[in-house]
Amino acid sequence: MRTMKGIPWRMSLVGMIAGAILVVMAPGAQAQLTGTCSDENNCRIGTDRPASIVIYPRLVTDTSSGVDTVVTLVNAGERRSIDALCFYVNTNGHCSNNNAICNPSESPTGCVTGATCVPGWIETDFRLTLTKRQPISWRLSEGAQFLPCDANNPEPESCRTDDQGNPIFNSGSIPPAPEDPFIGELKCIQVDEADVPVEFNELMGTATIVSTGTAPGDIDVNKTNAIGIQAIPGRLDENEILCLGGEPNDDCPNGAEYVGCPQTLIMDHYFDNALVRGEEEVTSRLTLVPCSQNFQNSSANLATRTTIQFLVYNEFEQRFSTSMRIACFEDRQISDIDTRFGDSDDSASIFNVGVQGTVSGQSRIRAVSVGDEGRGVLGQITEFYDCGLDRPCTTASNLKTQGRRQFGDEIILR
Amino acid sequence: MPRARTLFLLSVLCFAGGVGRAAAEVTTDQPGAVLVFPKVIVDGTRDTIIQVSNASGARIRLRCFYTALDSNGESDVWLTVDFNIALTRLQPTVWVASTGRPVMPPGDRPAELEPGPVPPLAEGFLGELRCAAVNDAEQPVSRNVLTGSATIVDRSTHELRRYAAVAIQGLPKNNGDNTLLLNNVEYSTCPRVLLLNHFFTGALDPVLETPVATNITFVPCSVDYEANSPGTASLQFDVVNEFEQRLSASLPVRCFADLPLTDIDSRADASRSIFNVAIQGTLVGQTRIRPVPDGDSDHGHGVLAVAEEFHDPPRAGAAINLQLIPGNLQGDVIVLPNIF
């Protein structure tokens, strides 16, 4: 008669192996092992993951003032090469009388008396190919006429070959910023050779803003990661409408193709004119860009205005609130959110230490949906410190995110 | 056989229990239950400003630990000091590492809104800060409500470098004991891979035409405050340049490591490092950093990190959070000291 000894532990071992197989094969676990995401639950918007859409909310160049941005775009994937379709969005304002560049979020705007500073939204797109794990960088004011492994590069270098020994090339080029000075954003979308968006989540990037002062050796640097929006595998319908979150509708029959924009942005900051460490006065600029963008009809972007609600908490747990309306891009000192542009009445702002009484605050930012339009926003904060030099010292950081929006956003490609 | 069948089913369920679990990750973008500030420094010229916020509508307590690796001349010593603070609903707080927060609240502040004392750090401190969300009984809780950032201030160069604290998110099945399991059951696992996009050392900044250098700071995910035992990790580096050429290196980490990139593989001669532009030939690179799992059954060897990039070093710099690929294959453990 066969004994039962030994069979239970063998069954346990077989069970463990079966469980391990289940773990590995399950979509969520696959996502963990490969680093990509598998469904809406583990796909994310963030600055710490490769994604299919990367957004650089704030790029600036003003070479006459010694300011420029070094942009880095990286293929984080193991694939042989990937294609990216990128859009510079030029949000310079222009004076109504002479088209000179101005800033509608400043006072004075830069236009002569009687002329208005008309906000702008003009896109310039370009395409490029990145080889496996390749990083590239370029200076915003100069672009890159030739990529490192471009066959047409007049200074060819020894780029790698593929498994068959064929050389691997980049293709495409990167234009410089369309204007100088320039302020705006850059958006890059992972696509295939036919410019159809793909779901592989392999892009990431950084933006480094470099400023030089008047004194020799006087330089300042701040750096942020690009914001990545991950694609949800199996959802892309390969048309020109990229659906960020939301339920199925006429434009998005599959529902969300990419992760939806966050419900709330959390900005941890110093109140304007607070003295950090008791000696350095600080002010902050908030940059917001809408999640929805229409590259087919650029005028639609300026016409769409989104209400942004702010809840501002100080260290005493006291709460103030305000709101503002933005169009396609907003880059504004936080004390100008609830007061007039310029610093004449900043001391009365709820973002100012004069009102709040504490050094630091937590501001919660929520974009208000309209109908079934998500109207989400993304952004970053840049801090300017009076560090005793003839120009401020700066840091930049990404905002935290919390929650998902009920309604989706759309990026419409050409 | 019924017993064997039961054991089989239990084994399958135990192993597969992690499947389909709610997503929780290590992140720099969202609130978490544990915050890690990989680099806190107080020396003759540099200081660190710590900001922590409660992103929820309910009060939360934090158990925080400063740790640093010091040397007493004969061997390395792992120094740790801990403190407790409490944040009311949506409350932010800030302190400077060299001065901390006072024991007695200032006269103009309501006592109930005062987060609590934070000890000052002595000059020469170079280490990390780690805070875990706890309840009023000081039991760890998986409430993902904490956000934080650190700003390193350099008085000599007037440089400021700000980075986001790394947040480890908690999961529902937290038993509240002082052993925090970073295993996707109590808390999310540490990253399987960290990605750093950087200039190669010595590459000329395209704008300033001055050399760029990068510093990186590693802290192990696992740490045992009860036994005063720091974590360790063995890291593999995979460096790819713009020509897709790949080189690799490795580095052991114990407790804390703060070093220039070139010191990873070539402390004696930076020009011979795979992180140097002289070797790589291109401006920028992508480095994948992978903690190597081992057969340790007690804890894993994951790491967290922050980098600092200097343009015309040491003058102009910025701090960088690394990108994180989740899912370390080995769970890490944070052991808090028992209350007695």
HADDOCK unambig.tbl for C-alpha pairs under 7 A between the chains (distance, minus, plus):
assign (segid A and resid 7 and name CA) (segid B and resid 4 and name CA) 6.75 0.50 0.50
assign (segid A and resid 8 and name CA) (segid B and resid 3 and name CA) 6.88 0.50 0.50
assign (segid A and resid 8 and name CA) (segid B and resid 4 and name CA) 4.34 0.50 0.50
assign (segid A and resid 8 and name CA) (segid B and resid 7 and name CA) 6.76 0.50 0.50
assign (segid A and resid 11 and name CA) (segid B and resid 4 and name CA) 5.83 0.50 0.50
assign (segid A and resid 11 and name CA) (segid B and resid 7 and name CA) 6.65 0.50 0.50
assign (segid A and resid 11 and name CA) (segid B and resid 8 and name CA) 5.14 0.50 0.50
assign (segid A and resid 12 and name CA) (segid B and resid 7 and name CA) 5.40 0.50 0.50
assign (segid A and resid 12 and name CA) (segid B and resid 8 and name CA) 4.78 0.50 0.50
assign (segid A and resid 12 and name CA) (segid B and resid 11 and name CA) 5.74 0.50 0.50
assign (segid A and resid 14 and name CA) (segid B and resid 8 and name CA) 6.89 0.50 0.50
assign (segid A and resid 15 and name CA) (segid B and resid 8 and name CA) 4.49 0.50 0.50
assign (segid A and resid 15 and name CA) (segid B and resid 9 and name CA) 6.42 0.50 0.50
assign (segid A and resid 15 and name CA) (segid B and resid 11 and name CA) 4.86 0.50 0.50
assign (segid A and resid 15 and name CA) (segid B and resid 12 and name CA) 4.79 0.50 0.50
assign (segid A and resid 16 and name CA) (segid B and resid 11 and name CA) 4.98 0.50 0.50
assign (segid A and resid 16 and name CA) (segid B and resid 12 and name CA) 5.40 0.50 0.50
assign (segid A and resid 16 and name CA) (segid B and resid 15 and name CA) 6.13 0.50 0.50
assign (segid A and resid 18 and name CA) (segid B and resid 12 and name CA) 5.99 0.50 0.50
assign (segid A and resid 19 and name CA) (segid B and resid 11 and name CA) 6.86 0.50 0.50
assign (segid A and resid 19 and name CA) (segid B and resid 12 and name CA) 4.12 0.50 0.50
assign (segid A and resid 19 and name CA) (segid B and resid 13 and name CA) 6.58 0.50 0.50
assign (segid A and resid 19 and name CA) (segid B and resid 15 and name CA) 4.75 0.50 0.50
assign (segid A and resid 19 and name CA) (segid B and resid 16 and name CA) 4.83 0.50 0.50
assign (segid A and resid 20 and name CA) (segid B and resid 15 and name CA) 5.82 0.50 0.50
assign (segid A and resid 20 and name CA) (segid B and resid 16 and name CA) 6.48 0.50 0.50
assign (segid A and resid 22 and name CA) (segid B and resid 16 and name CA) 6.01 0.50 0.50
assign (segid A and resid 23 and name CA) (segid B and resid 16 and name CA) 5.26 0.50 0.50
assign (segid A and resid 23 and name CA) (segid B and resid 19 and name CA) 5.69 0.50 0.50
assign (segid A and resid 26 and name CA) (segid B and resid 19 and name CA) 6.44 0.50 0.50
assign (segid A and resid 28 and name CA) (segid B and resid 19 and name CA) 6.54 0.50 0.50
assign (segid A and resid 28 and name CA) (segid B and resid 20 and name CA) 5.89 0.50 0.50
assign (segid A and resid 29 and name CA) (segid B and resid 19 and name CA) 6.38 0.50 0.50
assign (segid A and resid 32 and name CA) (segid B and resid 326 and name CA) 5.83 0.50 0.50
assign (segid A and resid 32 and name CA) (segid B and resid 327 and name CA) 4.81 0.50 0.50
assign (segid A and resid 33 and name CA) (segid B and resid 327 and name CA) 6.14 0.50 0.50
assign (segid A and resid 35 and name CA) (segid B and resid 325 and name CA) 4.92 0.50 0.50
assign (segid A and resid 35 and name CA) (segid B and resid 326 and name CA) 5.97 0.50 0.50
assign (segid A and resid 41 and name CA) (segid B and resid 23 and name CA) 6.15 0.50 0.50
assign (segid A and resid 42 and name CA) (segid B and resid 23 and name CA) 5.49 0.50 0.50
assign (segid A and resid 46 and name CA) (segid B and resid 29 and name CA) 5.87 0.50 0.50
assign (segid A and resid 47 and name CA) (segid B and resid 29 and name CA) 6.68 0.50 0.50
assign (segid A and resid 48 and name CA) (segid B and resid 27 and name CA) 6.74 0.50 0.50
assign (segid A and resid 48 and name CA) (segid B and resid 28 and name CA) 6.60 0.50 0.50
assign (segid A and resid 48 and name CA) (segid B and resid 322 and name CA) 6.49 0.50 0.50
assign (segid A and resid 48 and name CA) (segid B and resid 323 and name CA) 3.93 0.50 0.50
assign (segid A and resid 48 and name CA) (segid B and resid 324 and name CA) 5.51 0.50 0.50
assign (segid A and resid 49 and name CA) (segid B and resid 323 and name CA) 5.42 0.50 0.50
assign (segid A and resid 49 and name CA) (segid B and resid 324 and name CA) 5.88 0.50 0.50
assign (segid A and resid 49 and name CA) (segid B and resid 325 and name CA) 6.65 0.50 0.50
assign (segid A and resid 68 and name CA) (segid B and resid 207 and name CA) 6.81 0.50 0.50
assign (segid A and resid 131 and name CA) (segid B and resid 244 and name CA) 6.86 0.50 0.50
assign (segid A and resid 132 and name CA) (segid B and resid 244 and name CA) 6.48 0.50 0.50
assign (segid A and resid 133 and name CA) (segid B and resid 240 and name CA) 6.66 0.50 0.50
assign (segid A and resid 133 and name CA) (segid B and resid 244 and name CA) 6.43 0.50 0.50
assign (segid A and resid 134 and name CA) (segid B and resid 240 and name CA) 6.81 0.50 0.50
assign (segid A and resid 134 and name CA) (segid B and resid 241 and name CA) 6.45 0.50 0.50
assign (segid A and resid 134 and name CA) (segid B and resid 242 and name CA) 5.18 0.50 0.50
assign (segid A and resid 134 and name CA) (segid B and resid 243 and name CA) 6.87 0.50 0.50
assign (segid A and resid 134 and name CA) (segid B and resid 244 and name CA) 5.38 0.50 0.50
assign (segid A and resid 135 and name CA) (segid B and resid 241 and name CA) 6.71 0.50 0.50
assign (segid A and resid 135 and name CA) (segid B and resid 242 and name CA) 5.33 0.50 0.50
assign (segid A and resid 135 and name CA) (segid B and resid 284 and name CA) 6.44 0.50 0.50
assign (segid A and resid 135 and name CA) (segid B and resid 285 and name CA) 5.73 0.50 0.50
assign (segid A and resid 135 and name CA) (segid B and resid 286 and name CA) 6.10 0.50 0.50
assign (segid A and resid 136 and name CA) (segid B and resid 242 and name CA) 6.01 0.50 0.50
assign (segid A and resid 136 and name CA) (segid B and resid 284 and name CA) 6.63 0.50 0.50
assign (segid A and resid 137 and name CA) (segid B and resid 284 and name CA) 6.89 0.50 0.50
assign (segid A and resid 139 and name CA) (segid B and resid 206 and name CA) 6.42 0.50 0.50
assign (segid A and resid 148 and name CA) (segid B and resid 242 and name CA) 6.44 0.50 0.50
assign (segid A and resid 148 and name CA) (segid B and resid 243 and name CA) 6.54 0.50 0.50
assign (segid A and resid 149 and name CA) (segid B and resid 243 and name CA) 6.31 0.50 0.50
assign (segid A and resid 159 and name CA) (segid B and resid 243 and name CA) 4.79 0.50 0.50
assign (segid A and resid 159 and name CA) (segid B and resid 244 and name CA) 6.76 0.50 0.50
assign (segid A and resid 160 and name CA) (segid B and resid 243 and name CA) 6.48 0.50 0.50
assign (segid A and resid 160 and name CA) (segid B and resid 244 and name CA) 6.22 0.50 0.50
assign (segid A and resid 160 and name CA) (segid B and resid 245 and name CA) 6.55 0.50 0.50
assign (segid A and resid 219 and name CA) (segid B and resid 316 and name CA) 5.95 0.50 0.50
assign (segid A and resid 220 and name CA) (segid B and resid 316 and name CA) 5.17 0.50 0.50
assign (segid A and resid 221 and name CA) (segid B and resid 316 and name CA) 5.62 0.50 0.50
assign (segid A and resid 221 and name CA) (segid B and resid 317 and name CA) 5.64 0.50 0.50
assign (segid A and resid 221 and name CA) (segid B and resid 318 and name CA) 6.03 0.50 0.50
assign (segid A and resid 222 and name CA) (segid B and resid 318 and name CA) 5.15 0.50 0.50
assign (segid A and resid 223 and name CA) (segid B and resid 318 and name CA) 5.77 0.50 0.50
assign (segid A and resid 223 and name CA) (segid B and resid 320 and name CA) 6.91 0.50 0.50
assign (segid A and resid 224 and name CA) (segid B and resid 320 and name CA) 6.95 0.50 0.50
assign (segid A and resid 277 and name CA) (segid B and resid 96 and name CA) 6.79 0.50 0.50
assign (segid A and resid 313 and name CA) (segid B and resid 90 and name CA) 6.75 0.50 0.50
assign (segid A and resid 313 and name CA) (segid B and resid 91 and name CA) 6.60 0.50 0.50
assign (segid A and resid 314 and name CA) (segid B and resid 91 and name CA) 6.63 0.50 0.50
assign (segid A and resid 314 and name CA) (segid B and resid 92 and name CA) 6.61 0.50 0.50
assign (segid A and resid 315 and name CA) (segid B and resid 91 and name CA) 5.54 0.50 0.50
assign (segid A and resid 315 and name CA) (segid B and resid 92 and name CA) 5.34 0.50 0.50
assign (segid A and resid 315 and name CA) (segid B and resid 93 and name CA) 5.89 0.50 0.50
assign (segid A and resid 316 and name CA) (segid B and resid 113 and name CA) 5.92 0.50 0.50
assign (segid A and resid 317 and name CA) (segid B and resid 88 and name CA) 6.88 0.50 0.50
assign (segid A and resid 317 and name CA) (segid B and resid 89 and name CA) 6.77 0.50 0.50
assign (segid A and resid 317 and name CA) (segid B and resid 90 and name CA) 6.65 0.50 0.50
assign (segid A and resid 317 and name CA) (segid B and resid 91 and name CA) 5.22 0.50 0.50
assign (segid A and resid 360 and name CA) (segid B and resid 92 and name CA) 6.61 0.50 0.50
assign (segid A and resid 360 and name CA) (segid B and resid 93 and name CA) 6.53 0.50 0.50
assign (segid A and resid 360 and name CA) (segid B and resid 94 and name CA) 6.54 0.50 0.50
assign (segid A and resid 361 and name CA) (segid B and resid 92 and name CA) 5.64 0.50 0.50
assign (segid A and resid 362 and name CA) (segid B and resid 53 and name CA) 6.99 0.50 0.50
assign (segid A and resid 362 and name CA) (segid B and resid 92 and name CA) 5.80 0.50 0.50
assign (segid A and resid 387 and name CA) (segid B and resid 158 and name CA) 5.74 0.50 0.50
assign (segid A and resid 393 and name CA) (segid B and resid 158 and name CA) 6.96 0.50 0.50
assign (segid A and resid 393 and name CA) (segid B and resid 159 and name CA) 6.47 0.50 0.50
assign (segid A and resid 393 and name CA) (segid B and resid 160 and name CA) 6.93 0.50 0.50
assign (segid A and resid 394 and name CA) (segid B and resid 160 and name CA) 6.77 0.50 0.50
assign (segid A and resid 395 and name CA) (segid B and resid 160 and name CA) 6.28 0.50 0.50
assign (segid A and resid 395 and name CA) (segid B and resid 161 and name CA) 6.15 0.50 0.50
assign (segid A and resid 395 and name CA) (segid B and resid 162 and name CA) 6.12 0.50 0.50
assign (segid A and resid 400 and name CA) (segid B and resid 29 and name CA) 4.57 0.50 0.50
assign (segid A and resid 400 and name CA) (segid B and resid 30 and name CA) 5.33 0.50 0.50
assign (segid A and resid 401 and name CA) (segid B and resid 29 and name CA) 5.95 0.50 0.50
assign (segid A and resid 401 and name CA) (segid B and resid 30 and name CA) 5.35 0.50 0.50
assign (segid A and resid 402 and name CA) (segid B and resid 30 and name CA) 6.28 0.50 0.50
